[in-house]
Amino acid sequence: MHERLSIHQMCFADMPVGDYIRHCHELGAQRVGFISPALQVADNVTTAIEVIADTGLTVQSIAHVFRSGHLTPDKQIWQQDRDKLFQLIDIAAELRADSIYLLTGGHGDLEWSSAADCFSSAIAPCAERAKSCGIKLAIENASSLYADLHIAHSLADTVTLAEMANIGVCVELFFCWAEANLPVLLQRAMPRCHLVQLSDYCYGDRSLPARAVPGDGVIPIKALIAEILKAGYSGGFDIELLGPRIIDEGASQAVARSAKHLTCLLNDLLIR
């Protein structure tokens, strides 16, 4: 597996943390990514540290929902969310993770600009803490079907919000591959991009989360990665697979096929 590829924990969400890390190692990965609930149990953090040390893997990223409810101007409520992220930043530092990427919290009854201002203000002390710990903070783009958890639904809005909050970007190609002027947006995103997530989509698939193995669908992954590399990106690429197609095939087989396809693709692009 190419050294710049990581396997997201969502691919094997039912596995205990230690088993997940060992399985990624068996699949040939050099990097793994976590979801924050798995690290909110002290024993899991201890296990993760021990198994990562045993396998020699590194932690690419940790996914986290900053606010589990809707964004609000109430600063007292912010503090609870800040405290949780402060704790996660400390855990990320223990794990020597590269980045934490976030969903912001939901829209609620706020217009976009007000919600963006709320998030930017709420996250500011966390961004400072992360920087001091050597952890990169980012936000990802996600479908408006997740408006109860997030306000950045296009890559353009995600980059705008990241610029407002002075943090980074996680580019989720599954949710932005069909956007207009995507090469221009990727150029704008790359100076603050800390992670690119990869999966595929098959036309007509409505069974959300409708992920497919890279190479099985219609997303022009190779062309988009070429644009990303051309824009100077030097970070990691995260395999995130879930949904009916992945379940039907079996996650291990789907991840293995993804890794093989993407390794060939990256080798070809990086040799040129």
Secondary structure, 3 states (H helix, E strand, C coil): CCCCEEEEHHHHCCCCHHHHHHHHHHCCCCEEEEEHHHHCCHHHHHHHHHHHHHHCCEEEEEEEECCCCECCCCHHHHHHHHHHHHHHHHHHHHHCCCEEEEECCECCCCCHHHHHHHHHHHHHHHHHHHHHHCCEEEEECCCHHHCCCCCCCCHHHHHHHHHHHCCEEEEEHHHCCCCCCHHHHHHHHHHHEEEEEECECCCCCCCCCCCECCCCCCCCHHHHHHHHHHCCCCCEEEECCCCHHHHHHCHHHHHHHHHHHHHHHHHHHHHC
